[in-house]
Amino acid sequence: MGDLLVNKEQWDAMNPSTKPIPMSSKDWKKLHRKARNTIHLFLSDLVLLNVSREDSPKKLWEKLGNLYQ
């Protein structure tokens, strides 16, 4: 999954402190939504039910890590 986020140039959204300087807040929020949705698309319905309340891709990634370590 991490490789997919890198490939889609969405990995920066996993760390809020990596926001590129010239990127607007609107584009930063859009990148976060895209990263979160990319992850959601590859989860089974059962897994998605367990993590769907996470609003940031980083929190989602961490919760998945905690569930499936």
Number of C-alpha atoms within 10 A of each C-alpha: 10 12 10 13 18 12 10 12 13 20 19 18 23 22 13 12 8 10 16 9 7 7 9 11 11 8 12 16 13 13 20 22 17 18 25 24 12 17 18 17 10 11 12 9 11 8 13 16 10 12 17 12 10 14 12 17 25 19 16 21 18 13 14 15 10 9 11 7 5
